[in-house]
Amino acid sequence: MPTPPACEFRLLHEFPARARAVLTDAVWDYLVGGAETETTLRRNRLGLDSLALCPCVLVDASEVDCRGTFLGQRIRLPVGLAPVGGLENFEAGGGASVAAASARFGVPVFASSVTEPSLEAIAAAAGDGPRVFQLYVRGDEGFIDAHVERAIAAGYGAFCLTVDTALYSRRERDLARAWQKPNRSTDPAPRRFQAALSWQEVARFKAKHRLPLILKGIATAADAARAVECGVDVVYVSNHGGRQLDHGRAAIEVLPEVVDAVAGRAKVFVDGGFSRGTDVIKAVALGADLVLIGRLYCYALAAGGADGIVRMLEILEEEIHQSLGLLGAPSFAAASREHVRSAAPVSHPGVLSAFPLLSPAGGDP
């Protein structure tokens, strides 16, 4: 089935609909699935849907500034493309297509160590665009240091360690289909290094390397505070999109507690179910410096390659621009906790429930 021109996409719901049409059942389930009962996955969406925006009227919104900052530089939106493994399963260019799109639009990309092509090839595709390298630890200190050196040589602006994958979760959609990513090793030996990752390694990293360090997978205020004490530059709130520990809390629920614990001593990033412009606004209003999207850009990648991702970001920007203006917060700097209140959700939470036009229940297209 041919891929439509990116300009044909007018609404965000068209990207998952198109992705479902072009991906195999197994790859689609890998993309949308979570761990075990998928409770954490659903709570991510429930948490976002349980927050209401409270507008201030008679505020000059004749000019709306949607820009954000990332490690000291201006970016087009306070949005990044999260590290996702196996991007080549969604589109042949994989991480290179994603990096090219992020650079064209003007937001940072996080390159995963378990996606194709190499970190150097992804960096080349990003050109002058901002980029972060994310590592799953599969070796000793020398393994980590070698990847830091490669990342520096390739122009990555920061280094990210994922810390919520000591064990690989039971993802029942994949198990039911007897499917795994082609590049995922079943050899348990290298994985023991990730399982053994500790705060001591974080301290060693900070003592040895000057590249800014991001810890991805922080889910409590206590761990956020400890990360800051270790000198971590960015605390990245995440529950792995509901794909690791089941029955966890929603990322947006954890976010304010982490922001308070960090108390301005480090940047705070977040991911977990963010699918609409209003989702981004809620997170920034609650204190996030950057909102990472994952599945949303994967839908766009499968639907239209790099052009699809750029078009998806353009639509997301339109949503953000309109919503900031209507909120009476004509820039992200003007958005605060005063603009957010708890509210009853109006739809059943699911991985696609942010796109009600897909079906009456927001289910699979």
C-alpha positions as CSV (number, residue, x, y, z in Angstrom):
1,M,0.0,0.0,0.0
2,P,1.6,3.3,-1.1
3,T,2.5,5.9,1.5
4,P,0.4,9.1,1.1
5,P,2.2,12.5,0.8
6,A,2.8,14.0,4.2
7,C,0.7,17.1,3.2
8,E,-2.4,14.9,3.1
9,F,-2.4,14.4,6.8
10,R,-4.6,17.0,8.5
11,L,-5.3,15.5,11.9
12,L,-3.2,13.5,14.4
13,H,-5.6,10.5,14.4
14,E,-4.7,9.9,10.7
15,F,-1.2,8.8,11.7
16,P,-2.1,5.7,13.9
17,A,-4.8,4.8,11.4
18,R,-2.3,4.8,8.5
19,A,0.3,3.0,10.6
20,R,-2.2,0.2,11.5
21,A,-2.9,-0.2,7.8
22,V,0.8,-0.7,6.8
23,L,2.3,-2.6,9.7
24,T,2.0,-6.3,10.3
25,D,-0.1,-7.4,13.3
26,A,3.0,-8.4,15.2
27,V,4.8,-5.1,14.7
28,W,1.6,-3.1,15.5
29,D,1.2,-5.0,18.8
30,Y,4.9,-4.4,19.6
31,L,4.3,-0.7,19.0
32,V,1.0,-0.2,21.0
33,G,1.5,-2.9,23.7
34,G,2.5,-2.7,27.3
35,A,3.5,-5.0,30.1
36,E,1.2,-7.8,31.4
37,T,-2.3,-6.2,32.1
38,E,-1.2,-2.9,30.5
39,T,-2.4,-1.1,33.6
40,T,0.5,1.3,33.7
41,L,0.0,2.1,30.0
42,R,-3.6,3.0,30.6
43,R,-2.8,5.0,33.7
44,N,-0.6,7.2,31.6
45,R,-3.5,8.2,29.5
46,L,-5.9,8.3,32.5
47,G,-3.6,10.6,34.4
48,L,-3.5,13.1,31.5
49,D,-7.3,12.9,31.0
50,S,-7.8,13.5,34.7
51,L,-6.4,17.0,34.4
52,A,-8.4,20.0,33.2
53,L,-7.0,23.2,31.8
54,C,-8.2,26.4,33.5
55,P,-8.1,29.4,31.1
56,C,-7.5,33.0,32.0
57,V,-9.4,35.5,29.8
58,L,-8.7,39.0,28.5
59,V,-5.0,38.2,28.1
60,D,-3.3,39.5,25.0
61,A,-2.9,36.4,22.8
62,S,-2.3,38.2,19.5
63,E,1.2,36.6,19.5
64,V,1.8,33.1,20.9
65,D,5.3,31.8,21.4
66,C,5.4,28.0,21.3
67,R,9.2,27.7,21.6
68,G,11.1,25.9,24.4
69,T,14.7,25.4,25.4
70,F,16.9,22.3,25.4
71,L,20.2,22.3,27.3
72,G,20.6,26.0,26.8
73,Q,19.4,26.3,23.2
74,R,16.1,27.4,21.7
75,I,14.0,24.8,20.1
76,R,10.7,25.1,18.1
77,L,8.6,23.3,20.7
78,P,9.4,22.0,24.2
79,V,9.1,18.5,22.7
80,G,11.6,15.8,22.0
81,L,11.5,12.5,20.2
82,A,12.0,9.8,22.8
83,P,14.5,6.9,22.4
84,V,12.6,3.9,20.9
85,G,14.2,0.6,20.1
86,G,13.6,-1.2,16.8
87,L,12.6,1.9,14.7
88,E,13.6,0.0,11.6
89,N,10.6,-2.2,12.1
90,F,8.3,0.8,11.4
91,E,10.2,2.2,8.4
92,A,13.4,1.2,6.7
93,G,15.4,4.3,7.6
94,G,14.7,3.8,11.3
95,G,16.6,6.1,13.6
96,A,18.1,8.0,10.7
97,S,14.7,9.0,9.3
98,V,13.7,10.1,12.8
99,A,16.8,12.2,13.3
100,A,16.4,13.8,9.9
101,A,12.8,14.8,10.7
102,S,13.7,16.2,14.1
103,A,16.4,18.4,12.6
104,R,14.1,19.6,9.9
105,F,11.5,20.6,12.3
106,G,13.8,21.9,15.1
107,V,13.4,19.6,18.1
108,P,15.9,17.2,19.8
109,V,16.1,13.5,19.0
110,F,17.1,10.8,21.5
111,A,18.9,8.0,19.7
112,S,18.5,4.5,21.2
113,S,21.3,2.1,21.4
114,V,18.9,-0.7,20.3
115,T,17.7,0.8,17.1
116,E,19.3,0.9,13.6
117,P,21.4,2.4,12.1
118,S,24.5,3.1,14.2
119,L,24.8,6.1,16.5
120,E,27.1,7.7,14.0
121,A,24.7,7.3,11.2
122,I,21.9,8.7,13.2
123,A,24.0,11.7,14.2
124,A,24.9,12.3,10.5
125,A,21.2,12.3,9.6
126,A,20.6,14.8,12.4
127,G,23.1,17.3,10.9
128,D,23.2,20.3,13.2
129,G,20.1,19.3,15.1
130,P,20.2,18.7,18.8
131,R,20.6,15.1,19.8
132,V,21.1,12.8,22.8
133,F,22.4,9.2,22.8
134,Q,20.6,6.7,25.1
135,L,22.4,3.6,26.2
136,Y,21.3,0.2,27.4
137,V,24.2,-1.2,29.3
138,R,25.5,-4.5,27.8
139,G,29.0,-4.4,29.2
140,D,31.4,-3.2,31.9
141,E,32.7,0.3,32.6
142,G,34.8,0.1,29.5
143,F,31.6,-0.5,27.4
144,I,30.0,2.6,28.8
145,D,33.1,4.7,28.4
146,A,33.5,3.6,24.8
147,H,30.0,4.7,24.0
148,V,30.5,8.0,25.7
149,E,33.6,8.6,23.5
150,R,31.6,7.6,20.4
151,A,28.8,9.9,21.3
152,I,31.1,12.9,21.9
153,A,32.8,12.3,18.6
154,A,29.5,12.1,16.8
155,G,28.3,15.4,18.3
156,Y,25.7,14.3,20.8
157,G,25.0,17.0,23.3
158,A,24.1,14.7,26.2
159,F,24.2,11.0,27.3
160,C,21.2,9.1,28.6
161,L,21.2,6.0,30.8
162,T,17.9,4.1,31.0
163,V,17.4,2.9,34.6
164,D,14.0,1.1,34.6
165,T,15.0,-2.0,32.7
166,A,16.9,-4.1,35.2
167,L,14.8,-7.0,33.8
168,Y,12.9,-7.2,30.5
169,S,9.2,-7.2,31.2
170,R,6.5,-9.7,30.1
171,R,4.9,-8.0,27.1
172,E,2.1,-10.4,26.5
173,R,1.1,-9.1,23.1
174,D,4.6,-10.1,21.9
175,L,4.6,-13.3,23.8
176,A,1.2,-14.3,22.3
177,R,2.6,-13.9,18.8
178,A,6.0,-15.5,19.6
179,W,7.6,-12.3,18.2
180,Q,10.6,-10.3,19.2
181,K,12.5,-7.5,17.7
182,P,15.0,-8.9,15.1
183,N,17.9,-7.0,16.9
184,R,17.0,-8.1,20.4
185,S,19.5,-10.7,21.8
186,T,18.2,-13.6,23.8
187,D,21.6,-14.1,25.4
188,P,21.1,-13.3,29.1
189,A,24.8,-12.7,29.8
190,P,25.0,-9.1,28.4
191,R,21.8,-8.1,30.1
192,R,23.2,-8.8,33.5
193,F,25.2,-5.5,33.2
194,Q,21.9,-3.5,32.9
195,A,20.5,-5.5,35.9
196,A,23.6,-4.6,37.9
197,L,23.5,-0.9,37.1
198,S,23.7,1.2,40.3
199,W,24.0,4.6,41.8
200,Q,27.8,3.9,42.1
201,E,28.0,3.8,38.3
202,V,26.1,7.1,38.1
203,A,28.6,8.7,40.5
204,R,31.5,7.2,38.5
205,F,30.1,8.5,35.2
206,K,29.8,12.0,36.7
207,A,33.4,11.9,38.0
208,K,34.8,10.7,34.7
209,H,32.8,12.4,32.0
210,R,31.8,16.0,31.3
211,L,29.0,15.2,28.9
212,P,25.7,16.0,30.5
213,L,24.0,13.0,32.0
214,I,20.3,12.2,31.8
215,L,18.7,9.4,33.9
216,K,15.6,8.0,32.2
217,G,13.1,6.0,34.2
218,I,12.8,8.0,37.4
219,A,9.4,7.3,39.0
220,T,9.7,8.6,42.6
221,A,10.6,11.9,44.3
222,A,13.1,10.0,46.4
223,D,15.0,8.7,43.4
224,A,14.9,12.2,41.8
225,A,16.4,13.7,44.9
226,R,19.2,11.1,44.9
227,A,19.9,11.7,41.2
228,V,20.4,15.4,41.9
229,E,22.7,14.6,44.8
230,C,24.8,12.5,42.4
231,G,25.1,15.5,40.1
232,V,22.8,14.2,37.3
233,D,22.0,17.0,34.9
234,V,18.5,15.8,33.8
235,V,15.9,13.8,35.7
236,Y,13.8,12.0,33.1
237,V,10.4,10.9,34.5
238,S,9.2,7.8,32.7
239,N,7.6,4.4,33.2
240,H,8.8,3.3,29.8
241,G,5.4,4.0,28.3
242,G,3.9,1.2,30.5
243,R,6.2,-1.4,28.9
244,Q,8.2,-2.3,32.0
245,L,6.7,-2.5,35.5
246,D,3.0,-3.1,35.4
247,H,0.6,-1.4,37.9
248,G,2.9,1.7,38.1
249,R,1.7,5.3,38.5
250,A,1.0,7.6,35.6
251,A,4.1,9.7,34.6
252,I,2.1,12.9,34.7
253,E,1.0,12.0,38.3
254,V,4.6,11.6,39.4
255,L,5.9,14.7,37.6
256,P,4.9,17.4,40.1
257,E,6.5,15.4,43.0
258,V,9.7,15.1,41.0
259,V,9.7,18.7,40.1
260,D,9.4,19.6,43.8
261,A,12.1,17.2,44.8
262,V,14.5,18.5,42.2
263,A,13.8,22.1,43.2
264,G,15.5,23.7,40.2
265,R,18.8,21.9,40.7
266,A,18.4,19.9,37.5
267,K,16.2,19.9,34.4
268,V,13.1,17.6,34.4
269,F,12.0,15.7,31.3
270,V,8.9,13.5,31.0
271,D,7.3,10.9,28.7
272,G,4.4,8.6,29.0
273,G,1.3,8.7,26.9
274,F,1.7,12.3,25.5
275,S,-0.3,12.4,22.3
276,R,-1.9,15.9,21.9
277,G,-0.9,19.5,22.2
278,T,-2.9,19.9,25.4
279,D,-0.9,17.0,26.9
280,V,2.3,18.9,26.3
281,I,0.9,22.1,27.9
282,K,-0.2,20.2,31.0
283,A,3.3,18.8,31.5
284,V,5.1,22.1,31.0
285,A,2.6,23.8,33.3
286,L,3.4,21.2,36.0
287,G,7.1,21.9,35.7
288,A,8.5,19.8,32.9
289,D,11.3,21.3,30.8
290,L,10.9,18.9,27.9
291,V,8.1,16.5,26.9
292,L,9.2,13.4,25.1
293,I,6.8,11.7,22.6
294,G,7.3,8.1,21.6
295,R,4.4,6.2,20.1
296,L,3.0,9.3,18.4
297,Y,6.1,9.8,16.2
298,C,6.3,6.0,15.6
299,Y,2.8,6.2,14.1
300,A,4.0,9.1,11.9
301,L,7.2,7.3,10.9
302,A,5.3,4.2,9.8
303,A,2.6,6.3,8.1
304,G,4.9,8.7,6.1
305,G,8.6,8.3,7.0
306,A,10.6,11.4,7.9
307,D,8.0,13.6,6.1
308,G,5.3,12.1,8.2
309,I,7.1,13.0,11.4
310,V,7.6,16.6,10.3
311,R,3.9,16.8,9.4
312,M,2.9,15.3,12.7
313,L,5.0,17.9,14.6
314,E,3.5,20.7,12.5
315,I,0.0,19.5,13.5
316,L,1.1,19.2,17.2
317,E,2.4,22.7,17.0
318,E,-0.9,24.0,15.6
319,E,-2.7,22.3,18.6
320,I,-0.3,23.9,21.1
321,H,-0.5,27.3,19.5
322,Q,-4.3,27.4,19.6
323,S,-4.5,25.9,23.1
324,L,-1.9,28.3,24.6
325,G,-3.8,31.2,23.2
326,L,-7.1,30.0,24.5
327,L,-5.6,29.2,27.9
328,G,-4.5,32.8,28.3
329,A,-0.9,31.8,28.4
330,P,0.7,33.1,25.2
331,S,4.0,31.4,25.9
332,F,5.1,28.3,27.8
333,A,6.8,30.6,30.4
334,A,3.3,31.9,31.2
335,A,1.8,28.4,31.8
336,S,1.8,27.3,35.5
337,R,0.2,25.0,37.9
338,E,-2.6,27.6,38.3
339,H,-3.7,26.6,34.8
340,V,-4.2,22.9,35.8
341,R,-6.8,21.3,38.0
342,S,-8.0,17.7,38.7
343,A,-11.1,16.7,36.8
344,A,-13.1,13.6,36.0
345,P,-12.0,11.8,32.8
346,V,-14.7,11.5,30.1
347,S,-13.3,8.5,28.1
348,H,-12.0,5.0,28.9
349,P,-8.2,5.2,28.9
350,G,-6.2,3.3,26.2
351,V,-3.2,3.6,24.1
352,L,-5.3,5.3,21.3
353,S,-8.0,7.0,23.4
354,A,-6.5,10.4,22.6
355,F,-7.8,9.9,19.1
356,P,-11.6,9.4,19.4
357,L,-12.2,9.7,15.6
358,L,-10.5,6.3,15.2
359,S,-13.6,4.5,16.6
360,P,-16.5,5.4,18.9
361,A,-14.3,4.1,21.8
362,G,-11.0,5.3,20.6
363,G,-9.8,1.7,20.0
364,D,-7.7,0.1,17.3
365,P,-8.4,1.6,13.9
